[in-house]
């Protein structure tokens, strides 16, 4: 049973448990909701249904962990999407399996592919496609021709979640995951917060300091926490 946080369900799992859940899945997808995504899901029913339809829903943001705790339904731990993807790629590399990279600006997926191959010998990056497209059909055809075991969909929310839900049953894939800017990190175009910031739950602050333009997006966090507190008091 999933833990409900303002109408969005989260699997109460550790990283190891999430990876175990992923094993053997086909035509299924993973979502990694953070507070901003939960806030949007409260207003957008189509997006909420896309999140609900995921085979695995990981608590990506530290705000989700705090929110669940405030609601009296604590989650075991945070499971960042990029760490899940990296760990899953490591497993697939040991088995010589295939990964397809979809999203980001032109050239980014190719650069990410090169770095992934260097980091994980044995992985088969069977295809790439950027996120600047007008027609789904060529993307779907390329994916189905490649038959990847893992498809990274990095076109940003809510687009990536809606796309995975819409096309899951027509794609010849194992597992898909909506992972936002992960390809930028793999490609070296963007940097993830240092480990100390991540461990302290301050990755969001590091990103804000690096990209002050994110302030409007980050403003959703206090609204999210206030809604969680209101929900807790209403439930008493």
NUVOZA-844780 format. One record per residue: residue number from 1; z, y, x of N, C-alpha, C in turn. Coordinates in pm, whole numbers, plus 50000, padded with zeros to 5 digits. Atoms other than C-alpha are relative to their C-alpha. Layout:
<rs>
+-----+-------+-------+-------+-------+-------+-------+-------+-------+-------+
:   k :   n.Z :   n.Y :   n.X :  ca.Z :  ca.Y :  ca.X :   c.Z :   c.Y :   c.X :
+-----+-------+-------+-------+-------+-------+-------+-------+-------+-------+
: NUM :     Z :     Y :     X :     Z :     Y :     X :     Z :     Y :     X :
...
+-----+-------+-------+-------+-------+-------+-------+-------+-------+-------+
</rs>
This chain:
<rs>
+-----+-------+-------+-------+-------+-------+-------+-------+-------+-------+
:   k :   n.Z :   n.Y :   n.X :  ca.Z :  ca.Y :  ca.X :   c.Z :   c.Y :   c.X :
+-----+-------+-------+-------+-------+-------+-------+-------+-------+-------+
:   1 : 50000 : 49880 : 50084 : 50000 : 50000 : 50000 : 50000 : 50125 : 50087 :
:   2 : 50009 : 49877 : 49922 : 49908 : 50343 : 50129 : 50110 : 50101 : 49964 :
:   3 : 49903 : 49893 : 50020 : 50146 : 50633 : 50170 : 49926 : 50121 : 49946 :
:   4 : 50066 : 49887 : 50063 : 50050 : 50918 : 49938 : 50056 : 50132 : 50052 :
:   5 : 49962 : 49866 : 49957 : 50054 : 51270 : 50079 : 49909 : 50098 : 49925 :
:   6 : 50073 : 49904 : 50083 : 49946 : 51526 : 49818 : 49868 : 49944 : 49947 :
:   7 : 50115 : 50060 : 50064 : 49704 : 51284 : 49659 : 49905 : 49926 : 50091 :
:   8 : 50083 : 50073 : 49904 : 49551 : 51140 : 49976 : 50082 : 49887 : 50059 :
:   9 : 49929 : 50117 : 49950 : 49647 : 50789 : 50086 : 49980 : 49978 : 50148 :
:  10 : 50006 : 50028 : 49857 : 49727 : 50695 : 50445 : 50054 : 49860 : 50028 :
:  11 : 49950 : 50130 : 49959 : 49761 : 50351 : 50599 : 50116 : 50019 : 50097 :
:  12 : 49880 : 49986 : 49919 : 50107 : 50317 : 50749 : 49994 : 49900 : 50115 :
:  13 : 50029 : 50093 : 49892 : 49996 : 50162 : 51076 : 50019 : 50064 : 50137 :
:  14 : 50005 : 49959 : 49860 : 50033 : 50181 : 51450 : 49855 : 49990 : 50047 :
:  15 : 50135 : 50012 : 49946 : 49726 : 50202 : 51672 : 49957 : 49854 : 50005 :
:  16 : 50033 : 50142 : 49989 : 49739 : 49828 : 51735 : 49970 : 49940 : 49863 :
:  17 : 50024 : 50051 : 50136 : 49760 : 49756 : 51363 : 49868 : 50052 : 49944 :
:  18 : 50127 : 49944 : 50046 : 49469 : 49989 : 51291 : 49882 : 49926 : 50062 :
:  19 : 50106 : 50073 : 49932 : 49255 : 49812 : 51550 : 49985 : 49859 : 49944 :
:  20 : 50002 : 50133 : 50060 : 49350 : 49478 : 51398 : 49931 : 50005 : 49864 :
:  21 : 50064 : 49983 : 50129 : 49243 : 49605 : 51055 : 49848 : 50015 : 50015 :
:  22 : 50143 : 49971 : 49979 : 48907 : 49714 : 51199 : 49919 : 49875 : 50033 :
:  23 : 50071 : 50120 : 49954 : 48820 : 49371 : 51337 : 49929 : 49930 : 49884 :
:  24 : 50075 : 50077 : 50098 : 48545 : 49204 : 51138 : 49951 : 50077 : 49879 :
:  25 : 50045 : 49923 : 50115 : 48485 : 49486 : 50890 : 49850 : 50026 : 50008 :
:  26 : 50142 : 49968 : 50006 : 48128 : 49544 : 50776 : 49974 : 50097 : 49885 :
:  27 : 50037 : 49898 : 50100 : 47971 : 49833 : 50585 : 50125 : 50071 : 49947 :
:  28 : 49875 : 49935 : 50034 : 48312 : 49995 : 50589 : 50017 : 50125 : 50086 :
:  29 : 49982 : 49879 : 49921 : 48435 : 50330 : 50710 : 50146 : 50042 : 50013 :
:  30 : 49868 : 49948 : 49966 : 48736 : 50498 : 50865 : 50000 : 50150 : 49979 :
:  31 : 49982 : 49855 : 50009 : 48863 : 50845 : 50778 : 50128 : 50038 : 50074 :
:  32 : 49885 : 49953 : 49922 : 49112 : 51054 : 50975 : 50047 : 50134 : 49945 :
:  33 : 49966 : 49872 : 50063 : 49249 : 51317 : 50736 : 50113 : 50075 : 50072 :
:  34 : 49895 : 49911 : 49951 : 49448 : 51612 : 50868 : 50040 : 50092 : 49884 :
:  35 : 49958 : 49915 : 50112 : 49627 : 51877 : 50657 : 49888 : 50082 : 49938 :
:  36 : 50110 : 49921 : 50053 : 49313 : 52087 : 50623 : 49913 : 49917 : 49907 :
:  37 : 50081 : 50089 : 50083 : 49124 : 51790 : 50483 : 50073 : 49964 : 49871 :
:  38 : 49921 : 50028 : 50121 : 49407 : 51704 : 50243 : 49995 : 50119 : 49906 :
:  39 : 50003 : 49879 : 50082 : 49407 : 52064 : 50124 : 49867 : 50010 : 49925 :
:  40 : 50132 : 49997 : 50064 : 49033 : 52046 : 50052 : 49991 : 49893 : 49892 :
:  41 : 50007 : 50111 : 50096 : 49073 : 51710 : 49876 : 50072 : 50032 : 49870 :
:  42 : 49927 : 49960 : 50123 : 49317 : 51871 : 49629 : 49909 : 50079 : 49907 :
:  43 : 50088 : 49916 : 50080 : 49035 : 52099 : 49513 : 49864 : 49935 : 49977 :
:  44 : 50132 : 50062 : 50005 : 48733 : 51874 : 49566 : 50015 : 49852 : 49970 :
:  45 : 49979 : 50137 : 50044 : 48747 : 51551 : 49368 : 49903 : 49903 : 50067 :
:  46 : 50098 : 50086 : 49934 : 48429 : 51413 : 49523 : 50045 : 49965 : 50141 :
:  47 : 49950 : 50024 : 49865 : 48577 : 51452 : 49870 : 50122 : 49910 : 49997 :
:  48 : 49881 : 50085 : 50009 : 48907 : 51299 : 49761 : 49961 : 49855 : 49978 :
:  49 : 50046 : 50137 : 50026 : 48721 : 50994 : 49630 : 49939 : 49939 : 50125 :
:  50 : 50057 : 50051 : 49875 : 48535 : 50963 : 49960 : 50110 : 49956 : 50095 :
:  51 : 49885 : 50038 : 49917 : 48866 : 50959 : 50146 : 50063 : 49872 : 49947 :
:  52 : 49936 : 50116 : 50062 : 49009 : 50708 : 49900 : 49919 : 49873 : 50018 :
:  53 : 50085 : 50117 : 49987 : 48709 : 50478 : 49946 : 49994 : 49941 : 50139 :
:  54 : 50002 : 50050 : 49863 : 48770 : 50431 : 50318 : 50078 : 49870 : 50013 :
:  55 : 49928 : 50124 : 49973 : 48871 : 50088 : 50444 : 50127 : 50026 : 50079 :
:  56 : 49885 : 49962 : 49918 : 49109 : 50258 : 50687 : 50014 : 50151 : 49994 :
:  57 : 49971 : 49857 : 50003 : 49273 : 50599 : 50649 : 50112 : 50027 : 50099 :
:  58 : 49904 : 49979 : 49891 : 49447 : 50716 : 50965 : 50064 : 50138 : 49993 :
:  59 : 49931 : 49870 : 49995 : 49711 : 50992 : 50984 : 49971 : 50069 : 50133 :
:  60 : 50045 : 49939 : 49875 : 49537 : 51208 : 51243 : 50085 : 50119 : 50041 :
:  61 : 49929 : 49878 : 49965 : 49729 : 51535 : 51225 : 50150 : 49986 : 49999 :
:  62 : 49853 : 50003 : 49997 : 50093 : 51592 : 51316 : 50058 : 50053 : 49870 :
:  63 : 49954 : 49948 : 50128 : 50121 : 51787 : 50991 : 50013 : 49892 : 49895 :
:  64 : 49992 : 50112 : 50094 : 50055 : 51465 : 50800 : 50129 : 49922 : 50023 :
:  65 : 49876 : 50072 : 49968 : 50344 : 51297 : 50981 : 50120 : 50076 : 49945 :
:  66 : 49891 : 49919 : 50053 : 50577 : 51586 : 50895 : 50001 : 49999 : 49848 :
:  67 : 50010 : 49998 : 50145 : 50449 : 51598 : 50539 : 50053 : 49872 : 49936 :
:  68 : 49955 : 50128 : 50054 : 50509 : 51228 : 50477 : 50153 : 49987 : 50013 :
:  69 : 49856 : 50006 : 49978 : 50858 : 51258 : 50625 : 50074 : 50087 : 49899 :
:  70 : 49939 : 49910 : 50097 : 50944 : 51555 : 50403 : 50000 : 49936 : 49861 :
:  71 : 50012 : 50064 : 50131 : 50825 : 51357 : 50100 : 50086 : 49875 : 49987 :
:  72 : 49916 : 50119 : 50004 : 51058 : 51073 : 50193 : 49922 : 49872 : 50011 :
:  73 : 50086 : 50117 : 49982 : 50769 : 50839 : 50269 : 49946 : 50000 : 50143 :
:  74 : 50042 : 49983 : 49861 : 50759 : 50842 : 50649 : 49895 : 49898 : 50046 :
:  75 : 50100 : 50085 : 49936 : 50460 : 50704 : 50839 : 50050 : 49958 : 50137 :
:  76 : 49951 : 50052 : 49871 : 50513 : 50496 : 51152 : 49970 : 50094 : 50115 :
:  77 : 50039 : 49915 : 49888 : 50322 : 50728 : 51383 : 49867 : 50066 : 49971 :
:  78 : 50131 : 49937 : 50006 : 50024 : 50954 : 51427 : 49899 : 49909 : 50070 :
:  79 : 50107 : 50080 : 49940 : 49696 : 50772 : 51500 : 49876 : 50090 : 50010 :
:  80 : 50113 : 49909 : 49986 : 49444 : 51025 : 51634 : 49866 : 49927 : 49998 :
:  81 : 50130 : 50062 : 50012 : 49083 : 50949 : 51551 : 49932 : 49974 : 50133 :
:  82 : 50067 : 50017 : 49871 : 48957 : 51001 : 51905 : 50062 : 49885 : 50080 :
:  83 : 49934 : 50109 : 49928 : 49216 : 50759 : 52044 : 49965 : 49865 : 49937 :
:  84 : 50043 : 50122 : 50068 : 49127 : 50500 : 51780 : 49859 : 49962 : 50044 :
:  85 : 50139 : 50027 : 49962 : 48756 : 50534 : 51862 : 49990 : 49950 : 50143 :
:  86 : 50003 : 50040 : 49860 : 48817 : 50507 : 52235 : 50052 : 49857 : 50019 :
:  87 : 49943 : 50135 : 49989 : 49035 : 50199 : 52197 : 49906 : 49896 : 49940 :
:  88 : 50091 : 50095 : 50063 : 48784 : 50036 : 51964 : 49874 : 49979 : 50085 :
:  89 : 50114 : 50013 : 49909 : 48495 : 50109 : 52200 : 50036 : 49912 : 50119 :
:  90 : 49955 : 50084 : 49888 : 48698 : 49949 : 52481 : 49994 : 49851 : 49961 :
:  91 : 50004 : 50138 : 50048 : 48732 : 49632 : 52273 : 49856 : 49952 : 49988 :
:  92 : 50140 : 50038 : 50019 : 48363 : 49630 : 52184 : 49929 : 49983 : 50134 :
:  93 : 50062 : 50010 : 49868 : 48266 : 49686 : 52548 : 50030 : 49865 : 50064 :
:  94 : 49962 : 50129 : 49942 : 48455 : 49373 : 52649 : 49922 : 49885 : 49938 :
:  95 : 50076 : 50103 : 50071 : 48240 : 49181 : 52400 : 49849 : 50027 : 50004 :
:  96 : 50142 : 49967 : 49989 : 47907 : 49347 : 52489 : 49937 : 50045 : 49870 :
:  97 : 50051 : 49963 : 50131 : 47870 : 49494 : 52143 : 49942 : 50141 : 49998 :
:  98 : 50084 : 49881 : 50010 : 47676 : 49794 : 52013 : 50067 : 50116 : 49926 :
:  99 : 49948 : 49877 : 50059 : 47767 : 50154 : 51930 : 49884 : 50099 : 49982 :
: 100 : 50100 : 49896 : 50029 : 47552 : 50424 : 51769 : 50075 : 50132 : 49984 :
: 101 : 49937 : 49869 : 50003 : 47638 : 50794 : 51811 : 49915 : 50095 : 49915 :
: 102 : 50072 : 49915 : 50096 : 47542 : 51030 : 51527 : 50079 : 50129 : 49979 :
: 103 : 49937 : 49871 : 50026 : 47621 : 51401 : 51514 : 49991 : 50096 : 50117 :
: 104 : 49993 : 49893 : 49900 : 47682 : 51720 : 51713 : 49864 : 50066 : 50021 :
: 105 : 50123 : 49927 : 49971 : 47418 : 51954 : 51856 : 49903 : 49911 : 50078 :
: 106 : 50099 : 50077 : 49923 : 47093 : 51824 : 52009 : 50041 : 49987 : 50146 :
: 107 : 49966 : 50027 : 49861 : 47160 : 51663 : 52346 : 50143 : 49956 : 50023 :
: 108 : 49858 : 50034 : 49981 : 47534 : 51615 : 52295 : 50023 : 49850 : 49990 :
: 109 : 49982 : 50145 : 50016 : 47515 : 51256 : 52169 : 49949 : 49924 : 50121 :
: 110 : 50055 : 50066 : 49882 : 47297 : 51161 : 52466 : 50095 : 50014 : 50120 :
: 111 : 49905 : 49979 : 49890 : 47544 : 51316 : 52711 : 50126 : 49917 : 49978 :
: 112 : 49883 : 50083 : 50033 : 47831 : 51141 : 52532 : 49970 : 49854 : 50032 :
: 113 : 50039 : 50139 : 49974 : 47641 : 50812 : 52556 : 50007 : 49968 : 50148 :
: 114 : 49999 : 50022 : 49856 : 47600 : 50849 : 52930 : 50143 : 49987 : 50053 :
: 115 : 49861 : 50006 : 49954 : 47972 : 50916 : 52980 : 50072 : 49876 : 49949 :
: 116 : 49938 : 50122 : 50054 : 48075 : 50630 : 52753 : 49955 : 49878 : 50080 :
: 117 : 50050 : 50113 : 49920 : 47853 : 50389 : 52947 : 50071 : 49993 : 50135 :
: 118 : 49931 : 49997 : 49872 : 48018 : 50501 : 53271 : 50145 : 49954 : 49986 :
: 119 : 49858 : 50032 : 50020 : 48369 : 50463 : 53129 : 50021 : 49857 : 49952 :
: 120 : 49984 : 50133 : 50060 : 48307 : 50133 : 52948 : 49879 : 49913 : 50031 :
: 121 : 50110 : 50091 : 49966 : 48067 : 49905 : 53136 : 49999 : 49881 : 49904 :
: 122 : 50011 : 50110 : 50095 : 47938 : 49642 : 52900 : 49969 : 50047 : 49861 :
: 123 : 50031 : 49950 : 50134 : 47904 : 49867 : 52598 : 49849 : 50023 : 49989 :
: 124 : 50142 : 49979 : 50026 : 47559 : 49888 : 52444 : 49987 : 50119 : 49904 :
: 125 : 50026 : 49885 : 50086 : 47487 : 50239 : 52318 : 49857 : 49983 : 49948 :
: 126 : 50130 : 50046 : 50052 : 47206 : 50128 : 52092 : 49920 : 50110 : 49933 :
: 127 : 50075 : 49891 : 50060 : 47106 : 50468 : 51955 : 50081 : 50126 : 49990 :
: 128 : 49935 : 49870 : 50018 : 47183 : 50838 : 51918 : 49915 : 50083 : 49904 :
: 129 : 50070 : 49905 : 50087 : 47094 : 51108 : 51667 : 50089 : 50123 : 49986 :
: 130 : 49918 : 49879 : 50014 : 47206 : 51469 : 51645 : 50027 : 50029 : 49853 :
: 131 : 49958 : 49970 : 50137 : 47363 : 51623 : 51338 : 49916 : 50105 : 49930 :
: 132 : 50087 : 49898 : 50057 : 47083 : 51873 : 51275 : 49878 : 49932 : 49938 :
: 133 : 50105 : 50075 : 50067 : 46873 : 51683 : 51025 : 49988 : 50048 : 49856 :
: 134 : 50024 : 49960 : 50139 : 46723 : 51749 : 50683 : 49983 : 49880 : 49908 :
: 135 : 50030 : 50120 : 50080 : 46640 : 51396 : 50570 : 50084 : 49883 : 50051 :
: 136 : 49917 : 50116 : 49963 : 46877 : 51098 : 50568 : 49917 : 49880 : 50043 :
: 137 : 50077 : 50123 : 49983 : 46597 : 50841 : 50571 : 49974 : 49962 : 50146 :
: 138 : 50023 : 50040 : 49861 : 46503 : 50855 : 50943 : 50128 : 49958 : 50073 :
: 139 : 49872 : 50036 : 49939 : 46870 : 50842 : 51043 : 50039 : 49858 : 49959 :
: 140 : 49964 : 50132 : 50052 : 46935 : 50542 : 50820 : 49910 : 49893 : 50061 :
: 141 : 50094 : 50098 : 49942 : 46622 : 50367 : 50950 : 50034 : 49970 : 50145 :
: 142 : 49966 : 50019 : 49859 : 46725 : 50421 : 51312 : 50127 : 49917 : 50014 :
: 143 : 49875 : 50075 : 49995 : 47074 : 50290 : 51246 : 49976 : 49854 : 49963 :
: 144 : 50024 : 50137 : 50045 : 46951 : 49984 : 51057 : 49916 : 49920 : 50100 :
: 145 : 50077 : 50068 : 49897 : 46702 : 49904 : 51331 : 50089 : 49958 : 50117 :
: 146 : 49910 : 50026 : 49887 : 46982 : 49919 : 51590 : 50111 : 49901 : 49967 :
: 147 : 49893 : 50089 : 50046 : 47240 : 49726 : 51383 : 50128 : 50014 : 50084 :
: 148 : 49881 : 49980 : 49917 : 47546 : 49879 : 51554 : 50125 : 49934 : 49941 :
: 149 : 49870 : 50051 : 50043 : 47890 : 49724 : 51542 : 50094 : 50114 : 49966 :
: 150 : 49917 : 49882 : 50023 : 48040 : 50074 : 51543 : 49910 : 50123 : 49996 :
: 151 : 50078 : 49877 : 50018 : 47885 : 50396 : 51415 : 50094 : 50119 : 49995 :
: 152 : 49921 : 49877 : 50000 : 48044 : 50729 : 51505 : 49921 : 50106 : 49925 :
: 153 : 50064 : 49896 : 50080 : 47957 : 50989 : 51241 : 50076 : 50130 : 50023 :
: 154 : 49930 : 49879 : 49955 : 48043 : 51330 : 51384 : 49927 : 50125 : 49954 :
: 155 : 50070 : 49886 : 50058 : 47894 : 51587 : 51149 : 50096 : 50097 : 49933 :
: 156 : 49900 : 49912 : 50058 : 48221 : 51751 : 51042 : 50032 : 49964 : 49856 :
: 157 : 49961 : 50029 : 50139 : 48417 : 51717 : 50721 : 49962 : 50119 : 49912 :
: 158 : 49999 : 50127 : 50073 : 48354 : 51688 : 50431 : 49868 : 49924 : 50009 :
: 159 : 50135 : 50057 : 49995 : 47992 : 51612 : 50516 : 50001 : 49856 : 50047 :
: 160 : 50004 : 50135 : 49943 : 48063 : 51304 : 50728 : 50062 : 49896 : 49907 :
: 161 : 49935 : 50095 : 50091 : 48298 : 51140 : 50477 : 49912 : 49973 : 49877 :
: 162 : 50089 : 50017 : 50115 : 48061 : 51203 : 50185 : 49877 : 49918 : 50039 :
: 163 : 50118 : 50073 : 49952 : 47770 : 51068 : 50392 : 50032 : 49851 : 50015 :
: 164 : 49962 : 50140 : 49981 : 47954 : 50748 : 50484 : 50019 : 49930 : 49867 :
: 165 : 49980 : 50060 : 50131 : 48060 : 50684 : 50127 : 49867 : 49975 : 49929 :
: 166 : 50128 : 50010 : 50070 : 47710 : 50746 : 49994 : 49912 : 49889 : 50055 :
: 167 : 50097 : 50090 : 49938 : 47525 : 50527 : 50244 : 50059 : 49868 : 50050 :
: 168 : 49935 : 50119 : 49942 : 47777 : 50255 : 50337 : 49928 : 49871 : 49966 :
: 169 : 50056 : 50128 : 50043 : 47612 : 49980 : 50135 : 49853 : 49981 : 50038 :
: 170 : 50139 : 50015 : 49958 : 47260 : 50051 : 50262 : 49985 : 49999 : 50152 :
: 171 : 50002 : 49999 : 49855 : 47356 : 50057 : 50629 : 50036 : 49863 : 50057 :
: 172 : 49974 : 50128 : 49933 : 47342 : 49747 : 50851 : 50092 : 50029 : 50119 :
: 173 : 49902 : 49962 : 49898 : 47658 : 49835 : 51041 : 50128 : 49916 : 49984 :
: 174 : 49866 : 50057 : 50010 : 47998 : 49696 : 51119 : 50092 : 50105 : 49942 :
: 175 : 49906 : 49897 : 50042 : 48242 : 49986 : 51104 : 49945 : 50137 : 50033 :
: 176 : 50032 : 49860 : 49976 : 48180 : 50358 : 51070 : 50129 : 50081 : 50008 :
: 177 : 49883 : 49912 : 49995 : 48422 : 50640 : 51152 : 49954 : 50145 : 50001 :
: 178 : 50026 : 49857 : 50002 : 48408 : 51008 : 51063 : 50092 : 50069 : 50099 :
: 179 : 49918 : 49957 : 49887 : 48522 : 51180 : 51380 : 49973 : 50143 : 50047 :
: 180 : 50011 : 49859 : 49970 : 48428 : 51548 : 51371 : 49942 : 50032 : 50136 :
: 181 : 50047 : 49954 : 49870 : 48403 : 51692 : 51722 : 50018 : 49903 : 50115 :
: 182 : 49973 : 50098 : 49894 : 48468 : 51370 : 51913 : 49884 : 49989 : 50100 :
: 183 : 50114 : 50011 : 49907 : 48116 : 51356 : 52058 : 49999 : 50116 : 50100 :
: 184 : 49991 : 49886 : 49908 : 48168 : 51703 : 52207 : 50098 : 49970 : 50113 :
: 185 : 49900 : 50036 : 49898 : 48475 : 51571 : 52387 : 49944 : 49893 : 50093 :
: 186 : 50059 : 50105 : 49916 : 48299 : 51256 : 52508 : 49891 : 50055 : 50092 :
: 187 : 50109 : 49943 : 49922 : 48008 : 51468 : 52629 : 50050 : 50098 : 50106 :
: 188 : 49947 : 49902 : 49907 : 48237 : 51706 : 52817 : 49972 : 50143 : 49958 :
: 189 : 50028 : 49866 : 50052 : 48126 : 52001 : 52602 : 50129 : 50069 : 49957 :
: 190 : 49869 : 49949 : 50042 : 48481 : 52042 : 52466 : 50107 : 49917 : 50068 :
: 191 : 49888 : 50069 : 49937 : 48817 : 51950 : 52610 : 50111 : 49975 : 49899 :
: 192 : 49883 : 50029 : 50082 : 49101 : 51777 : 52433 : 50122 : 50061 : 50066 :
: 193 : 49876 : 49944 : 49946 : 49450 : 51919 : 52475 : 50060 : 49906 : 50104 :
: 194 : 49931 : 50084 : 49901 : 49646 : 51797 : 52779 : 50100 : 49908 : 49933 :
: 195 : 49914 : 50104 : 50057 : 49863 : 51491 : 52721 : 50135 : 50056 : 49956 :
: 196 : 49869 : 49944 : 50034 : 50185 : 51695 : 52720 : 49996 : 50073 : 49866 :
: 197 : 50015 : 49931 : 50127 : 50059 : 51909 : 52433 : 49984 : 49900 : 49885 :
: 198 : 50021 : 50102 : 50103 : 49943 : 51602 : 52240 : 50130 : 49928 : 49967 :
: 199 : 49875 : 50072 : 50019 : 50274 : 51422 : 52290 : 50102 : 50084 : 49923 :
: 200 : 49907 : 49910 : 50068 : 50462 : 51728 : 52165 : 49954 : 50038 : 49859 :
: 201 : 50053 : 49968 : 50132 : 50248 : 51745 : 51853 : 49942 : 50140 : 49991 :
: 202 : 50048 : 49861 : 49996 : 50101 : 52079 : 51963 : 49851 : 50009 : 50032 :
: 203 : 50144 : 49998 : 49973 : 49735 : 51983 : 51998 : 49932 : 50109 : 49917 :
: 204 : 50057 : 49898 : 50088 : 49658 : 52212 : 51705 : 50016 : 50140 : 50060 :
: 205 : 49974 : 49870 : 49939 : 49815 : 52508 : 51891 : 49911 : 50022 : 50122 :
: 206 : 50087 : 49991 : 49883 : 49621 : 52433 : 52208 : 49858 : 50035 : 49958 :
: 207 : 50136 : 49975 : 50048 : 49296 : 52429 : 52014 : 49988 : 50142 : 49946 :
: 208 : 50001 : 49864 : 50052 : 49388 : 52756 : 51844 : 49996 : 50102 : 50113 :
: 209 : 50001 : 49910 : 49886 : 49459 : 52922 : 52177 : 49864 : 50003 : 50069 :
: 210 : 50132 : 50009 : 49939 : 49125 : 52800 : 52310 : 49892 : 50058 : 49910 :
: 211 : 50098 : 49952 : 50097 : 48941 : 52894 : 51991 : 50072 : 50084 : 49893 :
: 212 : 49930 : 49915 : 50098 : 49111 : 53190 : 51815 : 49928 : 50010 : 49866 :
: 213 : 50076 : 49994 : 50125 : 48833 : 53179 : 51556 : 50045 : 49895 : 49899 :
: 214 : 49950 : 50105 : 50089 : 49007 : 52871 : 51413 : 50118 : 50046 : 49915 :
: 215 : 49879 : 49953 : 50067 : 49289 : 53089 : 51276 : 49992 : 49984 : 49848 :
: 216 : 50013 : 50015 : 50145 : 49149 : 53082 : 50921 : 50020 : 49856 : 49957 :
: 217 : 49982 : 50141 : 50031 : 49136 : 52704 : 50929 : 50146 : 49960 : 50016 :
: 218 : 49860 : 50035 : 49974 : 49486 : 52678 : 51076 : 50094 : 50056 : 49893 :
: 219 : 49916 : 49941 : 50105 : 49618 : 52896 : 50793 : 50028 : 49902 : 49889 :
: 220 : 49977 : 50102 : 50104 : 49589 : 52589 : 50571 : 50127 : 49920 : 50028 :
: 221 : 49883 : 50081 : 49966 : 49877 : 52422 : 50759 : 50127 : 50047 : 49930 :
: 222 : 49880 : 49958 : 50073 : 50160 : 52641 : 50623 : 49987 : 49982 : 49850 :
: 223 : 50021 : 50023 : 50143 : 50006 : 52619 : 50275 : 50022 : 49853 : 49966 :
: 224 : 49981 : 50144 : 50018 : 49998 : 52241 : 50310 : 50149 : 49965 : 50000 :
: 225 : 49857 : 50032 : 49988 : 50363 : 52227 : 50420 : 50079 : 50055 : 49881 :
: 226 : 49932 : 49944 : 50118 : 50473 : 52456 : 50136 : 49975 : 49913 : 49877 :
: 227 : 50033 : 50087 : 50113 : 50293 : 52232 : 49887 : 50077 : 49868 : 50009 :
: 228 : 49923 : 50123 : 49979 : 50463 : 51927 : 50038 : 50146 : 50021 : 49960 :
: 229 : 49860 : 49970 : 50033 : 50806 : 52089 : 50007 : 50017 : 50014 : 49849 :
: 230 : 49994 : 49985 : 50146 : 50733 : 52187 : 49646 : 49991 : 49865 : 49931 :
: 231 : 50015 : 50135 : 50056 : 50623 : 51829 : 49574 : 50130 : 49921 : 50014 :
: 232 : 49875 : 50072 : 49976 : 50945 : 51694 : 49725 : 50107 : 50045 : 49900 :
: 233 : 49899 : 49950 : 50092 : 51165 : 51919 : 49512 : 49967 : 49963 : 49857 :
: 234 : 50040 : 50037 : 50136 : 50963 : 51842 : 49200 : 50031 : 49854 : 49974 :
: 235 : 49977 : 50143 : 50016 : 51012 : 51471 : 49262 : 50146 : 49960 : 49996 :
: 236 : 49857 : 50034 : 49999 : 51388 : 51491 : 49287 : 50055 : 49985 : 49860 :
+-----+-------+-------+-------+-------+-------+-------+-------+-------+-------+
</rs>
